[in-house]
Each structure stands twice: as C-alpha cells, then as structure tokens.
C-alpha cells in the first residue's frame, strides 16, 4: 500500500501551493523593479539590492530545510514542505505537531513525535492543528497588533519611554520555551501506546543520545555566537542556529555509528 502522506494527491496540493507562492513572489518582484525604475533607481542599485536580498535568504532557507528534515520522520516530506513554503518555523511546527500527536496518548492510534504516522486520522488531526494554529496569527496581527502593542507599551514602558519590562517578559518567555526542551532532553520519559490492552513503549526517553545532542548544539551555539560578537560577523549570525541543529543531528548519527548500541541507546528515563 502506498504511503498516503506522499501520494500523488499530496504532491498535487504541494505543487499548487508552491506555484501560487512563486507566482506571487514574481508578481511583487516585477512591480517593485518597475517602481524602482520609475522613482529613478539605477539598474546597478536594483541588482545589488536583489543580490543582497537573495544572500540574506540563505540562512532562513537552511533553517527551513532543517525543519522539514525533523518533521519528515513523522509527517513525510510533503506536508512539512507545504507548511514551510508558506509560513512557519521549527519551534511552532514541531510544538504544534507534537501537541496534536500527544492528544492520542493512551489509544491504539497513539504515535510519539519522531515516529512515522501510519494512521490517516492522526495525520489529519496534526495537519489541522498546524494549519489552524498559524492562521490565527495571520488574522490577529493585522487587526489587533497595533492596539495590543500600544496597550502593552503603556504598561511596560518606564518614564523615559524605554520598554525594559517588555524586553524582560520576551526574554523570560523564550527562556521558558528553551527550558522545556532542555528538561525533556535531560529527564523526558519515552512515549507509550496502549495496544491490545497492554502499554508498550515507543520512541526514546532521556539518555546518552538526547544529552549528547543537547550538549553539542548548545556548545556550538555559544562558540559561534562568541565568534560573531568578537569578529563582528553580523552576516554570519543567522547561520548559527541552523548549523547548531545540524551539528546535533550529526552527533546523533555519529554516536549511533561508532558506539555500541548498549551505550549510545542507554536511557535513564525509558
């Protein structure tokens, strides 16, 4: 039986959406080029702008590729490809997919994040959660963002107009999100499913592999950030996170290849 996640129907949907995005991009590119010429911008300036913009998209593209690779183990290639073609990032897409999959815990349809989804019902639920969740932001931002920002600014800004409290809230939110991922790597328990009335372990819990990936990615992020700050590599900063993620993936592959399975797959929260 063919994998429904990568059927001809799914590829047709992907082709239609990607085609729409490309046509939209070309439309606005042509309009912007013509307007630039109309207001007196030289061809050289326009070409330099296009070149610098294209180079600036390389780092986000690497992060998008990483996200597709991470999600493909559960969702196949096509759905992540569709999602990241339009809008999305690793933090949101992975969290939304995992939350939807966790809703099936305790049932025979349960699938832990990272494992291949074979049930169309689970796949459909994940697709709806990922899609509807991100659509809300597209609706809320143009309608309410300005009002919300003004209200928050009045509450968080000090007498000099500096929004230090708002910066603290944003930093605390991000730290909380990262702490959740770190906690899962250090003490996360393997997901389980109930099959024929018996609870069975699927996936992996915290162990040598999860800690090695965490340490590798964290150390590389810190080192690369320090180098960027020291040598003023501003243009290299967008590459720090994607490179660190790939390094973590590479470490997992390396450990599984060179170490005995009894060590590389050792877990203290099975």
C-alpha positions in Angstrom: 0.0 0.0 0.0 1.4 3.4 -1.0 2.2 5.9 1.8 -0.8 8.3 1.9 1.5 11.0 3.2 3.4 11.1 -0.1 0.6 10.2 -2.5 0.1 11.9 -5.9 -2.8 13.9 -4.3 -0.5 15.3 -1.7 2.2 16.2 -4.3 -0.5 17.9 -6.4 -1.5 20.1 -3.4 2.1 20.9 -2.8 2.7 21.9 -6.4 -0.4 24.1 -6.4 0.6 26.0 -3.2 4.3 26.3 -4.2 3.2 27.5 -7.7 1.0 30.1 -6.1 3.8 31.4 -3.8 6.2 31.6 -6.8 3.7 33.5 -8.9 3.0 35.9 -6.1 6.7 36.4 -5.5 7.4 37.1 -9.2 4.4 39.5 -9.3 5.7 41.6 -6.5 9.3 41.4 -7.7 8.3 42.8 -11.1 6.1 45.5 -9.5 9.0 46.5 -7.2 11.5 46.6 -10.0 9.3 48.8 -12.2 8.6 51.1 -9.3 12.3 51.4 -8.5 13.0 52.4 -12.1 10.1 54.8 -12.0 11.5 56.7 -9.0 14.9 56.9 -10.6 16.9 54.0 -9.1 19.7 52.8 -11.3 19.8 49.2 -12.6 23.1 48.7 -10.6 21.4 49.6 -7.4 18.4 47.4 -8.1 20.7 44.4 -9.0 22.7 44.9 -5.8 19.5 45.0 -3.8 18.3 41.8 -5.4 21.6 40.1 -4.8 21.9 41.1 -1.1 18.3 40.1 -0.5 18.9 36.7 -2.1 22.0 36.1 0.0 20.1 37.1 3.1 17.5 34.3 2.5 20.2 31.5 2.6 20.3 31.2 6.4 16.5 31.1 6.8 16.4 28.5 3.9 18.8 26.3 5.9 16.6 26.6 9.0 13.6 25.7 6.9 15.4 22.6 5.4 16.3 21.5 8.9 12.6 21.8 10.0 11.5 19.7 7.0 14.0 17.0 7.9 12.9 17.0 11.6 9.2 16.8 10.8 9.6 14.3 7.9 10.2 11.4 10.2 6.6 11.6 11.4 4.8 13.5 8.6 6.7 12.6 5.5 8.3 15.2 3.2 5.2 16.7 1.5 3.3 18.2 4.4 6.3 19.9 6.0 7.3 21.1 2.6 3.9 22.7 2.1 3.8 24.2 5.6 7.3 25.8 5.4 6.7 27.0 1.8 4.0 29.4 3.2 4.7 30.3 6.8 6.1 28.6 9.9 9.3 27.8 11.8 10.7 24.9 13.8 9.6 26.0 17.2 5.9 26.4 16.2 5.6 23.5 13.7 7.3 20.9 16.0 5.3 22.0 19.0 2.0 22.0 17.2 2.6 18.6 15.7 3.7 17.1 19.0 0.7 18.6 20.8 -1.7 17.1 18.3 0.0 13.7 18.4 0.0 13.8 22.3 -3.8 14.1 22.1 -3.9 10.4 21.0 -1.9 9.1 24.0 -3.5 6.1 25.7 -5.1 4.9 22.5 -4.0 2.4 19.9 -3.6 5.2 17.4 -1.0 6.9 19.6 2.2 7.8 17.8 5.1 9.6 19.6 6.7 12.5 17.9 9.5 11.4 15.6 7.8 8.1 14.8 6.2 7.5 11.4 2.4 8.2 11.3 0.5 5.4 9.6 -3.0 6.3 10.7 -4.8 8.9 8.4 -6.8 10.1 11.4 -3.7 11.1 13.3 -2.2 12.7 10.2 -5.3 14.7 9.5 -5.5 15.9 13.1 -1.9 17.1 13.0 -2.4 18.8 9.7 -5.4 20.7 11.0 -3.7 21.8 14.3 -0.6 23.0 12.5 -2.6 24.9 9.9 -5.3 26.5 12.0 -2.9 27.4 14.7 -0.8 29.6 12.4 -3.7 31.1 10.6 -4.9 32.7 13.8 -1.7 34.9 13.8 -2.3 35.9 10.2 -5.8 37.2 11.3 -4.8 38.7 14.7 -1.7 40.6 13.6 -3.2 43.0 11.0 -6.4 43.5 13.1 -5.2 43.8 16.6 -1.3 44.1 16.8 -1.1 47.9 16.8 -3.7 48.2 19.6 -2.1 45.5 21.7 1.4 47.0 21.2 0.2 50.4 22.3 -1.5 49.0 25.4 1.5 46.9 26.4 3.8 49.8 25.7 1.9 52.0 28.2 2.1 49.3 30.9 5.7 48.2 30.4 7.5 51.4 29.4 9.2 53.5 32.1 9.2 57.2 32.4 11.9 57.6 29.8 10.0 55.6 27.3 12.2 52.6 27.4 10.4 49.2 27.3 12.8 47.3 29.6 10.0 45.3 31.3 8.7 44.3 27.9 12.1 43.0 27.0 12.3 41.1 30.2 8.9 39.4 29.5 10.0 38.4 26.0 13.3 37.0 27.2 11.6 35.1 30.0 9.1 33.6 27.6 11.9 32.4 25.3 13.9 31.1 28.2 10.9 29.1 29.4 10.4 27.6 25.9 14.1 26.5 25.8 14.0 25.2 29.3 11.1 22.9 28.3 13.2 21.4 25.5 16.2 21.1 27.8 14.1 19.4 30.5 12.8 16.9 28.0 16.4 16.0 26.9 17.6 15.5 30.5 14.5 13.8 32.1 11.9 13.2 29.4 10.1 9.9 29.5 9.6 7.8 26.4 6.2 7.9 24.9 3.9 4.8 25.2 0.9 3.5 23.4 -1.8 1.0 24.5 -2.1 -1.9 22.2 -4.4 -4.9 22.9 -4.8 -3.5 26.5 -1.1 -3.5 27.1 1.0 -0.4 27.4 4.0 -0.5 25.1 7.0 1.8 24.9 7.6 3.6 21.6 10.3 6.2 20.9 13.1 7.2 23.2 13.4 8.7 26.6 16.2 10.8 28.1 19.6 9.2 27.8 23.0 9.4 26.3 21.7 10.3 22.9 19.5 13.1 24.0 22.1 14.7 26.3 24.8 14.4 23.6 22.7 16.2 21.0 21.7 18.9 23.6 25.3 19.5 24.7 26.6 19.5 21.1 24.1 22.0 19.9 24.4 24.3 22.9 28.2 24.4 22.9 28.3 25.2 19.2 25.7 28.0 19.6 27.7 29.6 22.4 31.0 29.3 20.5 29.6 30.6 17.2 27.8 33.5 19.0 31.0 34.5 20.8 32.9 34.4 17.5 30.3 36.6 15.8 30.5 39.1 18.6 34.3 39.1 18.7 34.9 39.4 15.0 31.8 41.4 14.1 30.4 38.6 11.9 26.9 40.2 11.7 26.1 38.5 8.4 27.0 35.1 9.8 24.7 35.2 12.9 21.6 33.9 11.1 23.5 30.7 10.3 24.3 30.0 14.0 21.1 28.2 14.9 20.8 26.1 11.7 24.4 25.0 11.9 24.0 24.0 15.6 20.9 22.0 14.8 22.7 20.1 12.0 25.6 19.5 14.4 23.2 18.0 16.9 21.8 15.7 14.2 25.3 14.8 13.1 26.3 13.9 16.6 23.3 11.6 17.0 24.3 9.8 13.8 28.0 9.6 14.8 27.2 8.1 18.3 24.9 5.5 16.9 27.5 4.6 14.3 30.7 4.4 16.4 29.4 3.4 19.9 27.9 0.0 20.9 24.1 0.2 21.0 24.2 -0.6 24.7 25.9 2.8 25.3 24.5 5.1 22.5 20.9 4.0 23.3 21.3 4.0 27.1 18.4 5.7 28.8 17.7 6.7 32.4 14.0 7.6 31.6 12.9 4.8 29.4 
